[in-house]
Amino acid sequence: MAKYMFMASYTTHGTKGLKKDGGTGRKEQIDKMIRGLGGTLDSLYYAFGDHDVFGIVDLPDHETATAVSLTVNATGAVQVKTVVLLTPEQVDEAARKSVSYRPPGE
């Protein structure tokens, strides 16, 4: 499973839905969606600032995460941005890989 952070911002339409469903109602719906895709919802927080919601989820693959983003964004109620999260061990593995690269102009 891969881990992702979804950062969401509600539109006016989405905010009206949030007021109707409440925070826990939206969390239940999100959890149901993620479980239906074979994943798990690690955490969900509402926030002040540029984004209204932060969710950490485990999903089977990047294609599934993309499907979530496309589907949610297509509603027009929420604008979602997706961040792929890496464990420290995954960064260690990446750091051990040899990469041949020449910077521009050198």
C-alpha positions as CSV (number, residue, x, y, z in Angstrom):
1,M,0.0,0.0,0.0
2,A,1.1,3.6,-0.7
3,K,0.4,6.5,1.7
4,Y,-1.1,9.8,0.5
5,M,-2.1,13.1,2.0
6,F,-5.2,14.6,0.5
7,M,-5.5,18.4,1.0
8,A,-9.0,19.7,0.3
9,S,-10.5,23.1,0.0
10,Y,-14.3,23.4,-0.1
11,T,-16.1,25.5,-2.7
12,T,-19.3,27.4,-1.7
13,H,-21.3,24.4,-2.8
14,G,-19.1,22.0,-0.7
15,T,-19.3,24.3,2.3
16,K,-23.1,24.1,2.2
17,G,-22.9,20.3,2.1
18,L,-20.4,20.3,5.0
19,K,-22.8,22.4,7.1
20,K,-25.6,19.9,6.3
21,D,-23.6,16.7,6.8
22,G,-21.3,17.9,9.6
23,G,-17.7,17.0,10.0
24,T,-18.3,13.5,11.3
25,G,-20.8,12.8,8.5
26,R,-18.2,13.8,5.9
27,K,-15.5,11.7,7.7
28,E,-17.8,8.7,7.6
29,Q,-18.4,9.1,3.9
30,I,-14.7,9.5,3.1
31,D,-13.8,6.5,5.2
32,K,-16.5,4.5,3.4
33,M,-15.1,5.6,0.0
34,I,-11.5,4.7,0.9
35,R,-12.4,1.3,2.4
36,G,-14.4,0.6,-0.8
37,L,-11.2,1.0,-2.8
38,G,-9.3,-1.4,-0.6
39,G,-7.6,1.4,1.5
40,T,-7.7,2.8,5.0
41,L,-8.2,6.3,6.4
42,D,-5.4,6.9,8.9
43,S,-6.5,10.4,10.0
44,L,-8.7,13.3,8.9
45,Y,-8.4,16.8,10.2
46,Y,-10.2,20.1,9.5
47,A,-8.1,23.2,9.5
48,F,-7.9,26.9,9.0
49,G,-5.8,28.3,6.2
50,D,-5.4,27.5,2.5
51,H,-6.9,24.1,2.9
52,D,-10.0,23.1,4.9
53,V,-9.3,19.3,5.3
54,F,-6.2,17.2,5.5
55,G,-6.5,13.4,5.2
56,I,-3.8,10.7,5.4
57,V,-4.8,7.5,3.7
58,D,-3.3,4.2,2.6
59,L,-4.4,3.1,-0.9
60,P,-3.3,0.2,-3.1
61,D,-1.6,2.3,-5.8
62,H,-1.1,5.7,-7.6
63,E,-3.9,4.9,-10.0
64,T,-6.4,4.5,-7.1
65,A,-5.3,7.8,-5.6
66,T,-5.7,9.5,-8.9
67,A,-9.2,8.0,-9.3
68,V,-10.1,9.5,-5.9
69,S,-8.7,12.9,-6.9
70,L,-10.4,13.0,-10.3
71,T,-13.8,11.9,-8.9
72,V,-13.8,14.3,-6.0
73,N,-12.6,17.2,-8.1
74,A,-15.1,16.5,-10.8
75,T,-18.0,17.2,-8.3
76,G,-17.0,20.9,-8.1
77,A,-17.7,20.8,-4.3
78,V,-14.1,20.3,-3.3
79,Q,-10.7,21.0,-4.8
80,V,-8.3,18.2,-3.9
81,K,-4.5,18.2,-4.1
82,T,-2.7,14.9,-3.6
83,V,0.7,14.4,-2.1
84,V,2.6,11.0,-2.2
85,L,4.1,10.3,1.2
86,L,7.3,8.4,1.8
87,T,8.6,6.6,4.9
88,P,12.1,7.3,6.2
89,E,13.1,3.8,5.0
90,Q,11.9,4.6,1.4
91,V,14.0,7.8,1.4
92,D,17.0,5.7,2.6
93,E,16.4,3.3,-0.3
94,A,16.2,6.2,-2.7
95,A,19.4,7.8,-1.4
96,R,21.3,4.5,-2.0
97,K,20.3,4.5,-5.7
98,S,23.0,5.7,-8.2
99,V,21.7,8.3,-10.6
100,S,23.8,9.7,-13.5
101,Y,22.9,13.4,-14.0
102,R,24.6,16.4,-15.6
103,P,23.3,19.9,-14.5
104,P,22.4,22.3,-17.3
105,G,25.4,24.2,-18.6
106,E,28.1,21.9,-17.1
